[in-house]
Amino acid sequence: MTSAPTPELAGNGLPDAEATIAALAEKMAIAIAYDAKLVGIYSGGAWLAERLAEILPGEHPVGFIDVSFYRDDYSKKGLRAKVATTTLPFEVGNSRIVLVDDVLYTGRSVRAAINELFDYGRPESIELAVLIDRGGRELPIEATYVGARVAVARDSSVVLQRHLDRRFELSAEPLESAPGA
């Protein structure tokens, strides 16, 4: 198996988001189940799931999940300013699911997403695709598909932004101003 080239760094020291999406899609294209359903974790993961569904071979229905009420740090962090509606326009039970998130850090958002998915049925399998794996796990969560692995200071957050022209960009921000990962 050949590995995708490492995406070039943008001017901010982070990989170029568009190149990293292409690298992630290349890794997924050779291994993803033909009938896998993509479930994006709001908000960056939702944007990424939409993009991946457009470029991956096959038909991959897309759903979206908001883990705000399922996070184990809800009482400490409170509710995010923008709570979205979970939308899963397909049966979760006995389906092959690929959870999609922009940045994997502590693993708490992924754990919350898995908990919420089981409220909709028992999937046949769940895989995880992330654009960026920044390390720093607090739970035993590991992505099946990773666009790029980067080292980021603990007091910084990697943020995926989507511009009006649908172009993506990665930036680093102080941890206080970014939503929990």
C-alpha positions as CSV (number, residue, x, y, z in Angstrom):
1,M,0.0,0.0,0.0
2,T,1.4,3.4,-0.9
3,S,1.0,6.3,1.4
4,A,-0.3,9.6,0.4
5,P,2.3,12.4,0.3
6,T,2.5,14.6,3.4
7,P,0.5,17.9,2.7
8,E,2.6,21.0,2.3
9,L,2.7,23.4,5.2
10,A,0.7,26.7,4.8
11,G,2.2,30.0,6.0
12,N,0.9,29.4,9.6
13,G,2.9,26.2,10.1
14,L,-0.2,24.0,9.7
15,P,-0.8,21.8,6.7
16,D,-2.7,23.3,3.7
17,A,-6.3,22.3,4.4
18,E,-7.2,21.6,0.8
19,A,-4.1,19.4,0.2
20,T,-4.8,17.6,3.5
21,I,-8.4,16.9,2.4
22,A,-7.1,15.4,-0.8
23,A,-4.6,13.2,1.1
24,L,-7.4,12.0,3.5
25,A,-9.7,11.2,0.6
26,E,-6.9,9.3,-1.2
27,K,-6.4,7.1,2.0
28,M,-10.1,6.6,2.4
29,A,-10.9,5.8,-1.3
30,I,-8.9,2.5,-1.3
31,A,-10.4,1.2,2.0
32,I,-13.8,2.7,2.8
33,A,-16.8,0.3,2.5
34,Y,-18.8,0.8,-0.7
35,D,-21.9,1.4,1.4
36,A,-20.4,3.4,4.3
37,K,-22.5,6.3,5.6
38,L,-20.6,9.5,6.5
39,V,-21.6,11.2,9.8
40,G,-19.9,14.6,10.3
41,I,-19.5,15.9,13.8
42,Y,-20.6,19.6,13.8
43,S,-19.3,21.9,12.6
44,G,-15.9,21.2,10.9
45,G,-16.6,17.5,10.6
46,A,-20.0,18.2,9.0
47,W,-18.3,20.4,6.3
48,L,-15.6,17.7,5.8
49,A,-18.2,14.9,5.5
50,E,-20.0,16.9,2.7
51,R,-16.8,17.4,0.8
52,L,-15.7,13.8,1.2
53,A,-19.0,12.5,-0.1
54,E,-18.5,14.6,-3.2
55,I,-15.0,13.2,-4.0
56,L,-15.0,9.6,-2.7
57,P,-16.0,7.0,-5.2
58,G,-19.4,5.4,-4.6
59,E,-22.5,6.6,-3.0
60,H,-22.0,7.7,0.6
61,P,-25.1,9.2,2.3
62,V,-24.2,12.0,4.7
63,G,-25.6,12.7,8.2
64,F,-24.7,15.2,10.8
65,I,-24.4,14.9,14.6
66,D,-24.2,17.5,17.3
67,V,-22.6,16.1,20.5
68,S,-23.2,19.1,22.7
69,F,-25.4,17.3,25.2
70,Y,-23.4,14.1,25.1
71,R,-20.0,15.5,26.1
72,D,-18.8,14.4,29.5
73,D,-17.4,17.9,30.2
74,Y,-20.8,19.6,29.5
75,S,-21.2,20.6,33.2
76,K,-17.7,22.2,33.1
77,K,-17.8,23.9,29.7
78,G,-21.5,24.6,29.3
79,L,-23.4,24.7,26.1
80,R,-21.8,26.0,22.9
81,A,-23.2,29.2,21.5
82,K,-24.4,27.4,18.4
83,V,-26.2,24.1,19.0
84,A,-27.1,22.3,15.7
85,T,-29.7,19.6,15.1
86,T,-28.5,16.0,14.6
87,T,-29.7,14.8,11.2
88,L,-29.3,11.2,10.2
89,P,-31.3,10.6,7.0
90,F,-30.6,6.8,7.0
91,E,-30.9,3.8,9.3
92,V,-28.0,3.7,11.7
93,G,-28.7,0.1,12.8
94,N,-26.6,-2.5,11.0
95,S,-24.9,0.3,8.9
96,R,-21.2,0.9,8.3
97,I,-20.6,4.3,9.7
98,V,-17.6,6.6,9.2
99,L,-17.6,9.3,11.8
100,V,-15.9,12.4,10.3
101,D,-14.3,15.2,12.4
102,D,-11.9,18.0,11.6
103,V,-9.5,17.7,14.5
104,L,-8.9,14.8,16.9
105,Y,-7.5,15.9,20.2
106,T,-8.7,14.4,23.5
107,G,-11.1,12.0,22.0
108,R,-14.1,13.3,24.0
109,S,-16.1,14.6,21.0
110,V,-15.7,11.2,19.3
111,R,-16.8,9.3,22.4
112,A,-19.8,11.6,22.7
113,A,-20.6,11.0,19.0
114,I,-20.5,7.2,19.4
115,N,-22.8,7.4,22.4
116,E,-25.3,9.5,20.5
117,L,-25.1,7.2,17.4
118,F,-26.2,4.3,19.6
119,D,-29.3,6.2,20.5
120,Y,-30.3,5.8,16.9
121,G,-29.4,2.1,16.6
122,R,-26.5,-0.3,16.7
123,P,-24.2,0.2,13.7
124,E,-22.4,-2.8,12.1
125,S,-19.2,-0.9,12.4
126,I,-17.9,2.6,13.1
127,E,-14.6,4.0,11.7
128,L,-13.2,7.4,12.3
129,A,-11.8,9.8,9.7
130,V,-10.1,13.0,10.8
131,L,-8.5,15.8,8.9
132,I,-5.9,16.5,11.6
133,D,-4.7,14.3,14.5
134,R,-2.9,16.6,16.9
135,G,-2.3,14.0,19.6
136,G,-3.0,14.6,23.3
137,R,-5.6,11.8,23.8
138,E,-7.3,11.5,27.1
139,L,-9.4,8.5,25.9
140,P,-8.3,5.4,23.9
141,I,-9.6,6.7,20.6
142,E,-7.7,6.3,17.4
143,A,-8.6,7.4,13.8
144,T,-8.8,4.8,11.0
145,Y,-8.1,7.5,8.4
146,V,-5.9,10.6,9.1
147,G,-5.2,13.5,6.7
148,A,-2.2,14.7,8.7
149,R,-0.6,14.5,12.1
150,V,0.6,17.7,13.6
151,A,2.2,18.8,16.9
152,V,0.4,21.7,18.5
153,A,0.9,23.3,21.9
154,R,-1.6,22.3,24.6
155,D,-2.8,25.9,25.0
156,S,-3.6,26.2,21.2
157,S,-6.4,24.8,19.2
158,V,-6.5,23.9,15.5
159,V,-9.5,25.4,13.8
160,L,-11.0,24.5,10.4
161,Q,-12.6,27.4,8.6
162,R,-14.8,27.3,5.6
163,H,-14.8,30.3,3.4
164,L,-17.8,31.5,1.3
165,D,-16.2,30.0,-1.8
166,R,-16.2,26.6,0.1
167,R,-12.4,26.7,0.3
168,F,-11.0,25.4,3.6
169,E,-8.3,26.8,5.8
170,L,-6.6,25.7,9.0
171,S,-5.5,28.1,11.7
172,A,-4.2,27.9,15.3
173,E,-6.0,29.9,18.0
174,P,-5.7,30.2,21.7
175,L,-7.6,27.3,23.4
176,E,-10.0,29.6,25.3
177,S,-11.5,31.0,22.0
178,A,-12.1,27.6,20.3
179,P,-14.8,25.1,20.9
180,G,-13.9,21.9,22.8
181,A,-12.4,19.1,20.8
